[in-house]
Each structure stands twice: as C-alpha cells, then as structure tokens.
C-alpha cells in the first residue's frame, strides 16, 4: 500500500507535506467475529486529523475530521470509493472491506485543538465515510473526538447513517450545552428492497429515523439529508412523498434533497450494480449522466422543488445545508499545525 500518499486526499497524486504516517506505523488486523468477517483493519497512528476542505468545494464548512477510510456500509454509490485507489486498494470490494483506522485520532485532535494557531472553526464529521460505521463499535474513537471538541467548546456537526450514534447521546447532549452541535441523518428513501441491495451494510431507513426521534426527544435538533435520490428508482413522486412524510413524522428539523452523483470510482461500481439488478436502466443512466458526474441541472431542480413542496406540506420546510448543520459564517482561514491540506466533498 502507498501509505505515503495519505498527505493529499484530493487525488492530485502528489505529496504536499510530510506523510501523515509511515508504513512502519501500520498494524493490520482481522477479527474472528460474525460482524467483522471478511473485513481487514489497518490501524495507523496519524500525525494530523484535521483536514482542510478545498477552496473550490461546494461544502459549507472548511474543516473535517475523518477517523476512518473505507466503509463497511458498502453503499454502491459512495463518492469516497476513489480515495481507496490512492492506497493501491480496490475501490469496490476493497473499499467495503479494507478499513483504515486512525487509532490515535482523539489524542491528535485534542492536541491540534489546543494549538494557538487553531481558531475554533466548525468541524464537520461523516463527510467522507461514516464515522459511525461498524468499525466504530470496536474502536470507539468518536467518544474521545466528541469529548475533545466539547472541552474546547468547538462547534461541530455529524452526518451519519449509523444508529451507533445513540451510544454517544449523553456526550452529544453535554456538547450541545457548550457549543453548536449539528446532527444530520442520511435517509434517501424508504424502499426496503432497494435499501438491501444499494446500501447493504447500513441500518434500515426506519432505524435511522428512530435516531432522529431519539435526538429530538433529548433536545438535539436533527436534520435529514435525503440522499441520494436515485434516478428512476427512488424519484417517483409517491416515493418522495412517502419519504418526506416519514421524515416529518420523525421530528426532523429540516430535509435537504441531494440527487445521486457518480464520480470516477463510484461510477464504475454503481454501473456494475445497475447492470446486475436493473439492466433495463443502464442506457437511461448513460444518457442522464452523459455530461459528467452530476445529473442535469433541470433534473436536480425538479427533485429539489418536489421535495421542498412536500416539506412545506408536512410542516418542516427546506433549509440550506449550512443552516441544517448550524455552521457559523466562515471567518479568516488559519491552518493548524500539521493539518491535512484538502478533503473531498460530501457524498
């Protein structure tokens, strides 16, 4: 594996700083337990965990923390698949089963937050791979990360499909008492058959909505990122209505639709899945995504308009992503010592 390439997650193929960790700092493990069968964990000791988002990113935040690379959620459309190729790992099965774990992430984050150069900017988590994926049940990195952010009263947000976030509910309540905490749960659709094949390692959509309810009951507002809306599979008006209705019933503070996009790495894996499960749609996808990774603007606007109309009907209304995550307006940029230079955008 090319561990030295972990200096730059943007895919430009060049190292811009000292390696985040060397090959001699990597320990590879497998665990003989049903929930981890077929999964290999590469434990690393990171030198930096704060990642700066590229200036050209569409994201409304500037800094992220990602304690894992690769994801056992195994979502066939995941944009982050491409990042595994920088390690000479497969972007298909390898992305789902070869998980990089930054085992010292909480300690490194605490040190970086204490730096005089750190300005207390908002930190977003779950923007590359899910920080509450299955591995978190064993490695328990998030409690230390949340505690470090809380102790520094540093605003943060979490995006997840994982119900494991409820394990840390008390920590989130404590954090919300001293700083801005934004939680978003990703629920793109309710179709059980579609979920089982396209997001096979995730909790069921209904269980994710239970997370929204639980957070609301404890005074933590939770938005829903309705993502992805999958063309020709989850975009029927009835499907959109069912999903928005369920999101509203769960007590979500907002719903923000995001149409599927297919970047290199994810595009090949999704196309193979589509050919196996819905071969009649392959040509339609080739036409819809002929211009690149994103669906045409007219299609995205149509879905957004439909979801926003439904949201108003059910009393939750649309919101901008920055508001949903309670992100403060961006201030002067100031890089902490040893911060990673760039980070890919959301989903």
C-alpha positions as CSV (number, residue, x, y, z in Angstrom):
1,X,0.0,0.0,0.0
2,X,1.1,3.6,-0.7
3,X,0.6,5.0,2.8
4,X,2.8,8.0,2.0
5,X,0.0,9.2,-0.4
6,X,-2.2,10.0,2.5
7,X,-0.8,13.5,2.6
8,X,-3.2,14.5,-0.2
9,X,-6.8,13.2,-0.4
10,X,-7.7,15.4,-3.4
11,X,-6.5,12.9,-5.9
12,X,-3.8,15.1,-7.5
13,X,-1.2,12.3,-6.8
14,X,1.4,14.5,-5.2
15,X,2.6,14.7,-1.6
16,X,2.4,18.3,-0.2
17,X,3.7,17.7,3.3
18,X,5.3,15.0,5.4
19,X,3.4,11.7,5.3
20,X,0.6,11.6,7.8
21,X,2.0,8.3,9.0
22,X,4.7,5.9,7.7
23,X,4.3,2.3,6.7
24,X,6.1,1.2,9.9
25,X,3.2,2.7,11.9
26,X,0.6,0.4,10.3
27,X,-0.8,-2.7,12.1
28,X,-3.1,-5.0,10.1
29,X,-5.7,-7.0,12.0
30,X,-8.7,-9.3,11.3
31,X,-11.2,-10.3,13.9
32,X,-13.0,-13.7,14.1
33,X,-16.4,-12.3,14.8
34,X,-19.5,-12.5,12.6
35,X,-19.9,-8.7,12.3
36,X,-16.3,-8.4,11.1
37,X,-16.0,-11.5,9.0
38,X,-14.1,-10.7,5.7
39,X,-13.0,-7.3,6.9
40,X,-9.4,-6.2,7.4
41,X,-8.5,-3.3,9.6
42,X,-5.3,-1.3,9.0
43,X,-4.6,0.5,12.3
44,X,-2.4,3.6,11.8
45,X,-1.1,6.4,14.1
46,X,-2.0,9.6,12.4
47,X,0.1,12.8,12.7
48,X,-2.9,15.0,11.8
49,X,-6.6,14.5,11.8
50,X,-7.9,18.0,10.9
51,X,-8.5,18.1,7.1
52,X,-8.9,21.4,5.2
53,X,-11.7,21.4,2.6
54,X,-10.5,22.5,-0.9
55,X,-11.4,26.1,-1.7
56,X,-13.4,25.0,-4.8
57,X,-15.6,22.7,-2.7
58,X,-19.4,23.2,-2.7
59,X,-19.4,22.4,1.0
60,X,-20.5,25.0,3.7
61,X,-17.6,24.0,6.0
62,X,-13.9,24.4,5.9
63,X,-12.6,21.6,8.2
64,X,-13.3,17.9,8.7
65,X,-12.2,15.0,10.8
66,X,-12.4,11.5,9.4
67,X,-11.2,8.8,11.8
68,X,-11.7,6.0,9.2
69,X,-11.1,5.4,5.5
70,X,-13.1,2.8,3.7
71,X,-16.6,2.0,4.9
72,X,-18.4,-1.2,5.7
73,X,-21.7,0.4,4.9
74,X,-20.8,-0.7,1.4
75,X,-23.1,1.9,-0.4
76,X,-22.6,1.2,-4.0
77,X,-22.8,4.9,-5.0
78,X,-20.3,6.2,-2.3
79,X,-18.2,9.0,-3.8
80,X,-15.4,8.3,-1.4
81,X,-14.5,5.0,-3.2
82,X,-12.0,6.8,-5.3
83,X,-9.9,7.6,-2.2
84,X,-9.0,3.9,-1.8
85,X,-7.2,3.9,-5.2
86,X,-4.6,6.4,-3.7
87,X,-3.6,3.4,-1.4
88,X,-3.5,0.9,-4.3
89,X,-6.6,-0.6,-2.8
90,X,-9.7,-1.7,-4.8
91,X,-12.5,0.9,-5.0
92,X,-15.1,-1.9,-5.0
93,X,-14.9,-4.7,-2.5
94,X,-11.7,-3.3,-1.2
95,X,-13.4,-0.1,-0.1
96,X,-16.0,-2.1,1.7
97,X,-13.6,-4.5,3.5
98,X,-10.2,-2.8,3.8
99,X,-10.7,-0.2,6.6
100,X,-8.0,2.3,7.6
101,X,-8.4,3.2,11.3
102,X,-6.7,6.3,12.8
103,X,-6.5,4.7,16.3
104,X,-5.0,7.8,17.9
105,X,-7.4,10.3,16.3
106,X,-8.9,11.6,19.7
107,X,-5.5,12.4,21.1
108,X,-4.2,14.0,17.9
109,X,-7.4,16.1,17.6
110,X,-7.1,17.3,21.2
111,X,-3.5,18.4,20.6
112,X,-4.5,20.3,17.4
113,X,-7.4,22.0,19.0
114,X,-5.1,23.3,21.8
115,X,-2.7,24.8,19.2
116,X,-2.5,28.6,19.3
117,X,-3.0,28.6,15.5
118,X,-6.4,26.9,15.7
119,X,-9.2,29.5,15.5
120,X,-12.1,27.3,16.7
121,X,-13.7,26.9,13.3
122,X,-16.6,24.5,12.8
123,X,-15.5,20.8,12.3
124,X,-17.7,18.5,10.1
125,X,-17.6,14.7,10.5
126,X,-19.1,12.0,8.3
127,X,-18.4,13.9,5.1
128,X,-16.1,11.3,3.6
129,X,-17.0,8.0,5.1
130,X,-19.3,7.3,8.1
131,X,-17.7,7.8,11.4
132,X,-20.4,5.6,12.9
133,X,-19.8,2.6,10.6
134,X,-19.5,-0.9,12.1
135,X,-15.8,-0.4,13.0
136,X,-16.7,2.3,15.5
137,X,-18.4,-0.3,17.6
138,X,-15.0,-1.8,18.3
139,X,-12.6,1.1,18.1
140,X,-14.7,3.7,20.0
141,X,-13.0,6.7,18.5
142,X,-15.9,9.1,18.5
143,X,-16.4,9.5,22.3
144,X,-12.9,10.8,22.5
145,X,-13.3,13.0,19.5
146,X,-16.6,14.5,20.8
147,X,-15.1,15.0,24.2
148,X,-12.1,16.9,22.8
149,X,-14.4,19.2,20.8
150,X,-16.6,19.7,23.8
151,X,-13.7,20.5,26.2
152,X,-12.6,23.2,23.7
153,X,-16.2,24.4,23.1
154,X,-15.5,23.8,19.4
155,X,-18.6,23.8,17.1
156,X,-19.1,20.6,15.1
157,X,-21.5,18.6,13.1
158,X,-22.0,14.9,12.3
159,X,-23.6,13.3,9.2
160,X,-24.4,9.6,9.6
161,X,-26.4,6.6,8.5
162,X,-25.4,4.8,11.7
163,X,-27.6,4.1,14.7
164,X,-24.5,3.7,16.8
165,X,-24.5,7.5,17.3
166,X,-27.1,6.9,20.0
167,X,-24.4,5.3,22.1
168,X,-22.9,8.7,22.4
169,X,-26.2,10.5,23.1
170,X,-25.1,11.7,26.6
171,X,-21.9,13.1,25.2
172,X,-23.8,15.0,22.4
173,X,-26.2,16.4,25.0
174,X,-23.2,17.7,27.0
175,X,-21.6,19.1,24.0
176,X,-24.8,21.0,22.9
177,X,-24.7,22.8,26.3
178,X,-21.4,24.5,25.5
179,X,-21.2,24.8,21.7
180,X,-23.1,24.5,18.5
181,X,-23.8,20.8,17.6
182,X,-25.5,19.9,14.3
183,X,-26.6,16.4,13.5
184,X,-27.9,15.2,10.2
185,X,-29.0,11.6,9.4
186,X,-28.9,10.4,5.8
187,X,-32.2,8.8,4.6
188,X,-32.6,8.9,0.8
189,X,-35.7,6.6,0.5
190,X,-37.8,4.0,2.4
191,X,-37.9,1.2,-0.2
192,X,-36.7,-1.9,1.7
193,X,-35.7,-3.9,-1.4
194,X,-33.7,-1.0,-2.8
195,X,-32.0,-0.4,0.5
196,X,-30.9,-4.1,0.9
197,X,-29.0,-4.0,-2.4
198,X,-27.7,-0.4,-2.7
199,X,-26.8,0.2,1.0
200,X,-26.3,-3.4,2.3
201,X,-24.2,-2.6,5.3
202,X,-26.3,0.2,6.7
203,X,-29.2,0.2,9.3
204,X,-32.6,0.2,7.7
205,X,-34.0,3.6,6.8
206,X,-36.7,3.2,9.6
207,X,-34.0,2.7,12.2
208,X,-32.2,5.8,11.0
209,X,-35.4,7.8,11.5
210,X,-35.5,6.3,15.0
211,X,-32.2,8.2,15.6
212,X,-33.9,11.4,14.5
213,X,-36.7,10.8,17.1
214,X,-34.3,9.9,19.9
215,X,-32.2,13.0,19.3
216,X,-35.3,15.2,19.2
217,X,-36.5,13.7,22.5
218,X,-33.2,14.8,24.1
219,X,-33.4,18.3,22.7
220,X,-30.9,17.9,19.9
221,X,-32.4,19.0,16.6
222,X,-31.6,16.7,13.7
223,X,-31.9,17.4,10.0
224,X,-32.3,14.7,7.3
225,X,-30.1,14.7,4.2
226,X,-32.4,13.0,1.7
227,X,-29.5,11.4,-0.1
228,X,-29.2,10.1,-2.6
229,X,-32.3,10.4,-4.6
230,X,-31.7,7.7,-7.2
231,X,-33.0,8.4,-10.6
232,X,-35.7,6.0,-11.9
233,X,-35.5,4.0,-8.6
234,X,-36.4,6.3,-5.8
235,X,-37.5,9.5,-7.6
236,X,-41.2,8.6,-8.2
237,X,-43.5,11.3,-6.7
238,X,-45.1,8.6,-4.4
239,X,-41.7,7.6,-3.2
240,X,-40.6,11.1,-2.5
241,X,-43.9,11.8,-0.6
242,X,-43.5,8.6,1.5
243,X,-40.0,9.6,2.5
244,X,-40.7,13.2,3.3
245,X,-43.8,12.2,5.3
246,X,-41.8,9.8,7.4
247,X,-39.0,12.3,7.9
248,X,-41.6,14.8,9.2
249,X,-43.2,12.3,11.5
250,X,-39.8,11.5,13.0
251,X,-39.4,15.1,14.0
252,X,-36.7,16.2,11.7
253,X,-35.9,19.9,11.8
254,X,-35.2,20.0,8.0
255,X,-35.0,17.9,4.9
256,X,-32.4,18.6,2.2
257,X,-32.6,16.5,-1.0
258,X,-29.4,15.5,-2.9
259,X,-29.6,13.7,-6.3
260,X,-27.2,10.8,-6.9
261,X,-23.9,11.8,-8.4
262,X,-21.4,9.4,-9.8
263,X,-17.7,10.3,-9.7
264,X,-14.9,8.0,-11.0
265,X,-14.5,5.1,-8.7
266,X,-18.1,5.2,-7.6
267,X,-19.5,5.4,-11.2
268,X,-17.9,2.1,-12.3
269,X,-19.1,0.2,-9.1
270,X,-22.6,1.7,-9.4
271,X,-22.8,0.9,-13.1
272,X,-21.9,-2.7,-12.4
273,X,-24.5,-2.9,-9.7
274,X,-27.1,-1.4,-12.0
275,X,-26.3,-3.9,-14.8
276,X,-26.9,-6.7,-12.3
277,X,-30.0,-5.5,-10.6
278,X,-31.6,-3.1,-13.1
279,X,-30.1,-3.8,-16.6
280,X,-33.0,-2.0,-18.3
281,X,-31.8,1.3,-16.8
282,X,-28.2,1.2,-17.9
283,X,-28.9,3.1,-21.2
284,X,-31.0,5.7,-19.4
285,X,-28.2,6.3,-16.9
286,X,-25.7,6.7,-19.7
287,X,-27.9,9.4,-21.2
288,X,-28.7,11.1,-17.9
289,X,-25.0,11.2,-16.8
290,X,-23.5,11.7,-20.3
291,X,-22.1,15.1,-19.3
292,X,-20.3,14.0,-16.2
293,X,-20.7,13.1,-12.6
294,X,-23.9,15.1,-11.9
295,X,-27.4,14.7,-13.2
296,X,-28.5,17.6,-15.4
297,X,-29.5,20.8,-13.7
298,X,-33.1,20.6,-14.8
299,X,-33.4,17.2,-13.2
300,X,-31.8,18.3,-9.9
301,X,-34.1,21.3,-9.8
302,X,-37.2,19.2,-10.4
303,X,-36.4,16.9,-7.5
304,X,-35.5,19.8,-5.2
305,X,-38.7,21.6,-6.0
306,X,-40.8,18.5,-5.4
307,X,-39.1,17.7,-2.0
308,X,-39.4,21.3,-0.9
309,X,-43.1,21.4,-1.8
310,X,-43.7,18.2,0.2
311,X,-41.6,19.5,3.1
312,X,-43.8,22.6,3.3
313,X,-46.9,20.4,3.1
314,X,-45.8,18.3,6.1
315,X,-44.6,21.3,8.1
316,X,-40.8,21.0,8.1
317,X,-39.8,23.2,5.2
318,X,-36.5,23.1,3.3
319,X,-33.3,24.6,4.7
320,X,-29.8,25.3,3.4
321,X,-27.2,22.8,4.3
322,X,-25.2,25.3,6.4
323,X,-28.3,26.1,8.5
324,X,-29.1,22.5,9.0
325,X,-25.7,21.9,10.5
326,X,-25.7,25.2,12.5
327,X,-22.4,26.2,10.9
328,X,-21.1,29.7,11.8
329,X,-20.2,32.1,9.0
330,X,-16.7,31.5,7.8
331,X,-14.1,33.6,9.3
332,X,-10.4,34.2,8.4
333,X,-8.8,31.0,7.5
334,X,-6.0,29.9,9.8
335,X,-4.4,26.5,9.4
336,X,-3.4,24.4,12.5
337,X,0.0,22.9,12.7
338,X,0.2,19.6,10.7
339,X,-3.3,19.9,9.2
340,X,-4.0,17.8,6.1
341,X,-4.3,20.2,3.1
342,X,-7.5,19.0,1.4
343,X,-10.5,16.8,1.7
344,X,-13.2,15.6,-0.7
345,X,-16.7,16.9,-0.6
346,X,-19.8,15.4,0.8
347,X,-21.3,12.2,-0.6
